[in-house]
Amino acid sequence: MRNKKNLKVHFIGIGGIGMSSLALFLLKNNYQISGSDIGNDPSIYKLKKNGCIFFNKHSNENITDQNLIIYSSAIKSNNPEIVQAKNKNIEILKRGEALGFFTKKMKNITVSGCHGKSTTTSMTHLLVKNTGHDSTAFIGALDRKLNSNFYSGGSNLCIIEGDESDNSFNKINSYISVVTNIDNDHLDFYKTQKNLLEAFRTFILKTKKKAIVNNDCKLTRKLLKSINTNKLIKFGQFHIKENDYSFEIIENKSGFDIRLYKGEKDLGIFKSKLYGEYNAYNLVASIIVALELGINSSDLRANTKKCLAPRRRFETILKNKEVTIIDDYAHHPAAIKAIRKTIEKNFDDQNIVLIFQPHRFSRTKILLKDFVEELSKWKKIYMVDIYSAFERTKIDADLLYKKIKLKNVDITYFSNKNSLVKKIISDISKKNYTIITMGAGDIRNVGLTIKKQTQ
């Protein structure tokens, strides 16, 4: 069945960032695509424009004569479309399995890691594409240059953001793999750090050619002690023997540039318009991928300044005399810390307001202590309730709020986002503010509403 074209494939939860990119890929390859979603994601318009049959509700009536069903992590086993597909004996695959299957004959560069993978995937694609390699790309965020999470290339090269959250990155046949970093995350799935590290160990060892790994990350170093393979390419800021590539960050008014070395060889300065030490690692990983593909360093130096982080990655959505609003996807204590350090270096921190939306009950519960420790370092916080994603087991954001409050932080909890917007608009009428909307849920909408009401 799977080796035939023009077959009917149905996506359950098609509007999600990972699902929509795979659906677009199959549409470009002449599959007949249908999909359902209860959301109203912008990606749905693009899917319909490209020929997708869309249903705005989940129903057993949506499952008719399809040959394959693909479902997202948010979909439960009792979903009526899953039940109907089983009754009809239609093959059912999770999104990660399907992505692995449909790309298995491609030359895949798979980017994974607990932080920075969307940015690294996006920048890798830009560098490779701009230097004459027309690669396909699956990006876990909206690329600002493409205004899309997917690009259909004209070659066999494919750049994929690999999802480590449920081990689906190990379903992909990787020619080159990238590990941006490893952190204590997704422990609702892995249960232990040991299991998390084992998944990354498998990811590295099953790579066909080279595995590019951030050697400055504590957990990647711990993992690499147990791996003996000539596939490894290690990189870091420190010019030490064990690093195949090392780099220096050259800070300037518009962000930073990078001086990169391969062993002892100075590859020169790579200019950028990016902010944050974390983005230096993302950019370096992208450059190394391109170099390992045989792309000339001088061609890369001509293009690194064009690299942008995707949407929701330290994205300025409003800047005027009264207020600057920056939106960021950070939802893990380590990522929140990285944003704080970037702000402290580049902004006047006297009037910084963090609007924070915790993401997932499980992450908030497991990392509660780490969240409290990091968030207590911010001067002023407005917090909203936890964005559940697809989780049902609840804990109250009030617990996190109270623990931060005990640290004498100026923190206010808002159960209603409209009240929050009114408060912010009142604040900025009195003095200038830099506002950070932060979280992996829908908190960006608060910033967009403020933008709309103040223009």
SEFITI-54431 format. One record per residue (C-alpha): residue number from 1; residue in one letter; x negated, y, z. Coordinates in steps of 0.001 Angstrom, whole numbers. Layout:
# residues N
num, residu, X, Y, Z
NUM, A, X, Y, Z .
...
END
This chain:
# residues 455
num, residu, X, Y, Z
1, M, 0, 0, 0 .
2, R, -2604, 2522, 1054 .
3, N, -4652, 2305, -2139 .
4, K, -1857, 3669, -4315 .
5, K, -1200, 7306, -5139 .
6, N, 2202, 8993, -5390 .
7, L, 3465, 7185, -2325 .
8, K, 5733, 8780, 246 .
9, V, 4170, 9856, 3525 .
10, H, 6160, 11361, 6396 .
11, F, 4617, 13452, 9190 .
12, I, 6287, 13674, 12608 .
13, G, 5202, 16976, 14153 .
14, I, 3912, 18328, 10846 .
15, G, 3528, 21943, 11988 .
16, G, 568, 21309, 14293 .
17, I, -2872, 22548, 13296 .
18, G, -4301, 19075, 12695 .
19, M, -1203, 17580, 11115 .
20, S, -619, 20417, 8658 .
21, S, -4190, 20278, 7328 .
22, L, -3925, 16543, 6644 .
23, A, -526, 17036, 5003 .
24, L, -1981, 19742, 2730 .
25, F, -4853, 17413, 1824 .
26, L, -2423, 14669, 779 .
27, L, -257, 17134, -1149 .
28, K, -3367, 18229, -3076 .
29, N, -3996, 14547, -3836 .
30, N, -526, 13959, -5305 .
31, Y, 1148, 12174, -2405 .
32, Q, 4829, 12892, -1827 .
33, I, 5004, 14489, 1604 .
34, S, 7862, 15056, 4004 .
35, G, 7675, 16145, 7606 .
36, S, 9621, 17179, 10653 .
37, D, 8967, 19663, 13442 .
38, I, 11080, 21501, 15982 .
39, G, 8669, 24439, 15977 .
40, N, 8411, 27319, 13553 .
41, D, 4676, 27352, 12876 .
42, P, 3435, 29605, 10026 .
43, S, 1866, 26507, 8450 .
44, I, 5331, 25188, 7579 .
45, Y, 5891, 27917, 4969 .
46, K, 2642, 26956, 3262 .
47, L, 3543, 23266, 3342 .
48, K, 6946, 23911, 1771 .
49, K, 5339, 26145, -851 .
50, N, 3050, 23237, -1779 .
51, G, 5945, 20811, -2206 .
52, C, 6560, 19375, 1246 .
53, I, 10127, 18353, 2140 .
54, F, 10682, 19771, 5624 .
55, F, 13171, 18862, 8359 .
56, N, 13562, 21244, 11312 .
57, K, 14621, 18529, 13741 .
58, H, 13621, 14981, 14634 .
59, S, 16247, 12505, 13434 .
60, N, 16412, 8873, 12362 .
61, E, 18033, 10185, 9173 .
62, N, 14668, 11695, 8161 .
63, I, 13233, 8195, 7761 .
64, T, 14440, 6659, 4510 .
65, D, 12129, 5118, 1916 .
66, Q, 8733, 6413, 3078 .
67, N, 5700, 4124, 2826 .
68, L, 3738, 5561, 5744 .
69, I, 4514, 7505, 8901 .
70, I, 1885, 9744, 10531 .
71, Y, 2547, 11180, 13987 .
72, S, 819, 13662, 16265 .
73, S, -315, 13266, 19875 .
74, A, 2723, 15248, 21007 .
75, I, 5140, 12605, 19722 .
76, K, 6440, 10002, 22178 .
77, S, 7228, 6371, 21384 .
78, N, 10966, 6966, 21857 .
79, N, 11078, 9639, 19147 .
80, P, 14031, 8701, 16885 .
81, E, 11843, 8777, 13779 .
82, I, 9269, 6432, 15340 .
83, V, 12070, 4076, 16411 .
84, Q, 13639, 4141, 12940 .
85, A, 10283, 3555, 11223 .
86, K, 9696, 496, 13404 .
87, N, 13176, -784, 12592 .
88, K, 12380, -424, 8893 .
89, N, 8904, -1999, 9292 .
90, I, 7224, 1099, 7877 .
91, E, 3530, 1430, 8672 .
92, I, 2859, 3967, 11442 .
93, L, -472, 5694, 12083 .
94, K, -1595, 8281, 14586 .
95, R, -3020, 11416, 12961 .
96, G, -6652, 10547, 13827 .
97, E, -6367, 7083, 12283 .
98, A, -4794, 8518, 9140 .
99, L, -7471, 11196, 8801 .
100, G, -10154, 8530, 9106 .
101, F, -8516, 6373, 6462 .
102, F, -7865, 9061, 3865 .
103, T, -11401, 10486, 4140 .
104, K, -13291, 7206, 4473 .
105, K, -14815, 7388, 977 .
106, M, -15919, 10998, 1372 .
107, K, -19275, 12329, 2556 .
108, N, -18059, 13539, 5941 .
109, I, -19694, 16057, 8233 .
110, T, -17825, 15666, 11518 .
111, V, -18093, 18409, 14130 .
112, S, -17086, 17576, 17672 .
113, G, -17688, 18776, 21217 .
114, C, -15645, 20095, 24112 .
115, H, -16183, 23743, 23109 .
116, G, -16974, 25517, 19838 .
117, K, -16037, 22870, 17313 .
118, S, -13497, 24978, 15386 .
119, T, -15955, 27857, 15086 .
120, T, -18800, 25534, 14088 .
121, T, -16624, 23735, 11526 .
122, S, -15470, 27040, 10039 .
123, M, -18981, 28512, 9808 .
124, T, -20453, 25275, 8437 .
125, H, -17867, 25305, 5677 .
126, L, -18583, 28946, 4827 .
127, L, -22358, 28407, 4657 .
128, V, -22048, 25251, 2579 .
129, K, -19411, 26697, 237 .
130, N, -21240, 30010, -263 .
131, T, -24431, 28193, -1242 .
132, G, -22841, 26222, -4059 .
133, H, -21347, 23139, -2368 .
134, D, -17577, 23182, -2817 .
135, S, -16577, 21092, 191 .
136, T, -13163, 20175, 1543 .
137, A, -12597, 21375, 5123 .
138, F, -10286, 20408, 7976 .
139, I, -10504, 23163, 10618 .
140, G, -8763, 23100, 14000 .
141, A, -7906, 26800, 13813 .
142, L, -7056, 29375, 11168 .
143, D, -10212, 30360, 9314 .
144, R, -10153, 34154, 8997 .
145, K, -11619, 34182, 5486 .
146, L, -9402, 31385, 4173 .
147, N, -6366, 32371, 6275 .
148, S, -5856, 28638, 6512 .
149, N, -6907, 25573, 8474 .
150, F, -7588, 23629, 5272 .
151, Y, -9613, 24066, 2112 .
152, S, -9451, 21712, -852 .
153, G, -12914, 21411, -2332 .
154, G, -14070, 20158, -5685 .
155, S, -16699, 17706, -4448 .
156, N, -16897, 14576, -2298 .
157, L, -18306, 16574, 613 .
158, C, -15889, 17032, 3506 .
159, I, -16335, 19053, 6708 .
160, I, -14062, 17822, 9477 .
161, E, -13341, 19030, 12964 .
162, G, -13349, 15787, 14932 .
163, D, -10997, 15567, 17897 .
164, E, -12676, 14027, 20932 .
165, S, -9660, 14530, 23206 .
166, D, -8202, 11087, 22450 .
167, N, -11283, 9435, 20886 .
168, S, -9882, 9907, 17383 .
169, F, -13202, 11399, 16204 .
170, N, -14503, 7837, 16199 .
171, K, -11990, 6911, 13487 .
172, I, -13961, 9037, 10989 .
173, N, -16853, 7700, 8906 .
174, S, -19456, 10400, 9520 .
175, Y, -22402, 11013, 7204 .
176, I, -23612, 13795, 9501 .
177, S, -22194, 14382, 12978 .
178, V, -22485, 17398, 15265 .
179, V, -22089, 17499, 19047 .
180, T, -21745, 21136, 20077 .
181, N, -21658, 20229, 23790 .
182, I, -19968, 17888, 26269 .
183, D, -18012, 18963, 29327 .
184, N, -15729, 17384, 31910 .
185, D, -12552, 17678, 29879 .
186, H, -9831, 15327, 28612 .
187, L, -10181, 13293, 31801 .
188, D, -6436, 12643, 31692 .
189, F, -7310, 10379, 28733 .
190, Y, -10815, 9137, 29594 .
191, K, -10289, 8932, 33381 .
192, T, -14034, 9091, 34084 .
193, Q, -17044, 11033, 32845 .
194, K, -18680, 7706, 32012 .
195, N, -15910, 6856, 29536 .
196, L, -16129, 10326, 27994 .
197, L, -19883, 9970, 27481 .
198, E, -19425, 6494, 26024 .
199, A, -17084, 7918, 23374 .
200, F, -19738, 10457, 22352 .
201, R, -22380, 7730, 22410 .
202, T, -20318, 5747, 19899 .
203, F, -19787, 8898, 17815 .
204, I, -23547, 9475, 17559 .
205, L, -24591, 5876, 16931 .
206, K, -22010, 5194, 14206 .
207, T, -23165, 8257, 12232 .
208, K, -24683, 7214, 8914 .
209, K, -27481, 9768, 8479 .
210, K, -28091, 12368, 11202 .
211, A, -26484, 13363, 14506 .
212, I, -27130, 17016, 15383 .
213, V, -26901, 17510, 19149 .
214, N, -27121, 20526, 21478 .
215, N, -29999, 19577, 23787 .
216, D, -29414, 22501, 26169 .
217, C, -26134, 21042, 27406 .
218, K, -26440, 19177, 30713 .
219, L, -24134, 16301, 29760 .
220, T, -25564, 15831, 26266 .
221, R, -29033, 15529, 27819 .
222, K, -27663, 12958, 30242 .
223, L, -26147, 11036, 27334 .
224, L, -29262, 11195, 25150 .
225, K, -31329, 9419, 27815 .
226, S, -29409, 6256, 26946 .
227, I, -29661, 6630, 23157 .
228, N, -32627, 5448, 21135 .
229, T, -32146, 6181, 17448 .
230, N, -34010, 8004, 14700 .
231, K, -30730, 9604, 13626 .
232, L, -30952, 12265, 16341 .
233, I, -31666, 15919, 15616 .
234, K, -31906, 17917, 18841 .
235, F, -31669, 21682, 19025 .
236, G, -31877, 24256, 21780 .
237, Q, -33177, 27639, 22855 .
238, F, -36318, 26205, 24343 .
239, H, -39349, 25624, 22150 .
240, I, -40133, 22176, 23525 .
241, K, -41470, 19054, 21852 .
242, E, -38262, 17078, 22070 .
243, N, -36307, 19734, 20132 .
244, D, -36359, 19317, 16365 .
245, Y, -35006, 22851, 15989 .
246, S, -35347, 25704, 18478 .
247, F, -34073, 29251, 18374 .
248, E, -34310, 32664, 19969 .
249, I, -31389, 35059, 20389 .
250, I, -32140, 38628, 19322 .
251, E, -29461, 40870, 20806 .
252, N, -28357, 44090, 19130 .
253, K, -25474, 46573, 19244 .
254, S, -23265, 44519, 16946 .
255, G, -23899, 41166, 18641 .
256, F, -26968, 39073, 17962 .
257, D, -29310, 37639, 15339 .
258, I, -31141, 34301, 15472 .
259, R, -34789, 33414, 14906 .
260, L, -34880, 29717, 14046 .
261, Y, -37761, 27240, 14099 .
262, K, -37990, 23737, 12688 .
263, G, -40681, 22199, 14838 .
264, E, -43441, 24814, 14696 .
265, K, -42281, 26289, 11390 .
266, D, -40634, 29713, 11629 .
267, L, -37584, 29701, 9337 .
268, G, -37015, 33423, 9825 .
269, I, -34248, 35611, 11194 .
270, F, -30614, 34770, 10500 .
271, K, -28402, 37817, 10956 .
272, S, -24883, 37673, 12355 .
273, K, -21963, 39811, 13496 .
274, L, -21033, 37446, 16301 .
275, Y, -20852, 37996, 20051 .
276, G, -21726, 35602, 22851 .
277, E, -24482, 33121, 23593 .
278, Y, -22018, 30285, 22956 .
279, N, -21613, 31490, 19361 .
280, A, -25383, 31425, 18903 .
281, Y, -25249, 27669, 19497 .
282, N, -22308, 27325, 17103 .
283, L, -24115, 29262, 14381 .
284, V, -27376, 27354, 14839 .
285, A, -25551, 24014, 14580 .
286, S, -23930, 25201, 11327 .
287, I, -27277, 26304, 9888 .
288, I, -28909, 22978, 10783 .
289, V, -26143, 21030, 9031 .
290, A, -26731, 23068, 5878 .
291, L, -30513, 22627, 6108 .
292, E, -30114, 18861, 6523 .
293, L, -27971, 18847, 3387 .
294, G, -30959, 20328, 1564 .
295, I, -29751, 23918, 1334 .
296, N, -32574, 26459, 1182 .
297, S, -33098, 28572, 4317 .
298, S, -33338, 31788, 2279 .
299, D, -29874, 31110, 810 .
300, L, -28530, 30588, 4312 .
301, R, -30127, 33784, 5605 .
302, A, -28228, 35648, 2889 .
303, N, -24916, 34283, 4173 .
304, T, -24977, 34008, 7970 .
305, K, -23858, 37618, 8404 .
306, K, -20636, 36666, 6603 .
307, C, -19770, 34088, 9262 .
308, L, -16738, 34870, 11396 .
309, A, -15206, 32949, 14248 .
310, P, -11694, 31647, 13439 .
311, R, -8458, 33156, 14687 .
312, R, -8081, 33211, 18464 .
313, R, -11845, 33056, 19021 .
314, F, -12734, 36393, 20639 .
315, E, -10489, 38038, 18061 .
316, T, -9781, 41757, 18360 .
317, I, -6091, 42189, 17590 .
318, L, -5828, 45865, 18570 .
319, K, -8314, 48661, 19141 .
320, N, -7406, 52309, 19640 .
321, K, -8178, 55134, 22070 .
322, E, -5954, 53703, 24807 .
323, V, -6494, 49969, 24635 .
324, T, -8514, 47135, 23142 .
325, I, -6823, 43728, 23042 .
326, I, -8968, 40649, 22494 .
327, D, -7402, 37222, 22103 .
328, D, -9256, 34012, 22900 .
329, Y, -8422, 30314, 22954 .
330, A, -10544, 29562, 26056 .
331, H, -8712, 27194, 28397 .
332, H, -11523, 25358, 30227 .
333, P, -13553, 26896, 33083 .
334, A, -16785, 26680, 31073 .
335, A, -15235, 28479, 28093 .
336, I, -13701, 31124, 30368 .
337, K, -17153, 31694, 31876 .
338, A, -18684, 32104, 28406 .
339, I, -16131, 34790, 27539 .
340, R, -16692, 36583, 30851 .
341, K, -20442, 36715, 30275 .
342, T, -19909, 38051, 26747 .
343, I, -17620, 40792, 28042 .
344, E, -20011, 41734, 30844 .
345, K, -22793, 42194, 28288 .
346, N, -20851, 44099, 25669 .
347, F, -18016, 45999, 27366 .
348, D, -17484, 48446, 30204 .
349, D, -16055, 46070, 32791 .
350, Q, -14353, 48730, 34944 .
351, N, -10977, 48366, 33236 .
352, I, -10946, 44751, 32093 .
353, V, -7668, 42868, 32535 .
354, L, -7494, 39119, 31969 .
355, I, -4069, 37778, 31008 .
356, F, -4476, 34062, 31605 .
357, Q, -2197, 31180, 30682 .
358, P, -3370, 27810, 32066 .
359, H, -3105, 24984, 29540 .
360, R, -1719, 21557, 30461 .
361, F, -752, 20357, 33908 .
362, S, -3350, 17571, 33888 .
363, R, -6280, 19883, 33089 .
364, T, -5165, 22416, 35714 .
365, K, -4889, 19691, 38358 .
366, I, -8143, 17860, 37555 .
367, L, -10234, 21042, 37211 .
368, L, -8426, 23136, 39831 .
369, K, -11563, 23782, 41890 .
370, D, -13537, 24857, 38793 .
371, F, -10730, 27149, 37627 .
372, V, -10589, 28839, 41031 .
373, E, -14363, 29276, 41126 .
374, E, -14535, 30882, 37669 .
375, L, -11359, 32966, 37735 .
376, S, -12284, 34440, 41115 .
377, K, -15163, 36225, 39319 .
378, W, -12762, 38356, 37270 .
379, K, -11775, 41722, 38755 .
380, K, -8155, 41868, 37619 .
381, I, -5936, 38998, 36446 .
382, Y, -2343, 38750, 35288 .
383, M, -1348, 35075, 35250 .
384, V, 1639, 33390, 33622 .
385, D, 2940, 29864, 34030 .
386, I, 1176, 26768, 32706 .
387, Y, 1628, 25974, 29017 .
388, S, 2543, 22296, 29172 .
389, A, 1718, 21323, 25568 .
390, F, 3449, 17927, 25382 .
391, E, 2965, 16929, 29021 .
392, R, 5930, 16263, 31294 .
393, T, 4346, 15802, 34731 .
394, K, 4425, 19250, 36296 .
395, I, 2349, 21122, 38820 .
396, D, 3111, 24718, 39674 .
397, A, 770, 27489, 38481 .
398, D, 1560, 29043, 41845 .
399, L, -1011, 26711, 43452 .
400, L, -3795, 28035, 41213 .
401, Y, -2589, 31605, 41759 .
402, K, -2607, 31280, 45563 .
403, K, -6086, 29756, 45671 .
404, I, -7476, 32596, 43543 .
405, K, -5612, 35157, 45669 .
406, L, -7395, 33788, 48760 .
407, K, -10672, 34890, 47123 .
408, N, -9500, 38528, 47365 .
409, V, -9048, 38820, 43608 .
410, D, -6631, 41424, 42227 .
411, I, -4284, 38859, 40695 .
412, T, -567, 39115, 39888 .
413, Y, 1650, 36230, 38830 .
414, F, 4365, 36825, 36205 .
415, S, 7106, 34260, 35674 .
416, N, 8529, 36396, 32870 .
417, K, 6375, 37516, 29935 .
418, N, 8650, 40487, 29157 .
419, S, 7946, 41869, 32630 .
420, L, 4241, 41377, 31979 .
421, V, 4418, 43336, 28716 .
422, K, 6210, 46219, 30467 .
423, K, 3560, 46257, 33200 .
424, I, 695, 46347, 30686 .
425, I, 2296, 49153, 28677 .
426, S, 2752, 51108, 31906 .
427, D, -897, 50489, 32858 .
428, I, -2376, 51648, 29566 .
429, S, -340, 54859, 29637 .
430, K, -2408, 55906, 32676 .
431, K, -5939, 54883, 31660 .
432, N, -7861, 52959, 29026 .
433, Y, -8030, 49186, 29268 .
434, T, -9654, 46222, 27603 .
435, I, -7190, 43351, 27756 .
436, I, -8091, 39713, 27170 .
437, T, -5242, 37312, 26387 .
438, M, -6625, 33866, 27114 .
439, G, -5372, 30302, 26793 .
440, A, -4600, 27575, 24261 .
441, G, -826, 28070, 24400 .
442, D, 1317, 30971, 23200 .
443, I, -243, 33769, 25270 .
444, R, -1435, 35492, 22070 .
445, N, 2174, 36576, 21558 .
446, V, 1903, 38845, 24613 .
447, G, -964, 40718, 22961 .
448, L, 904, 40931, 19663 .
449, T, 4001, 42281, 21434 .
450, I, 1927, 44947, 23193 .
451, K, 377, 45845, 19847 .
452, K, 3807, 46197, 18235 .
453, Q, 5235, 48315, 21052 .
454, T, 2273, 50696, 21284 .
455, Q, 1853, 51534, 17603 .
END
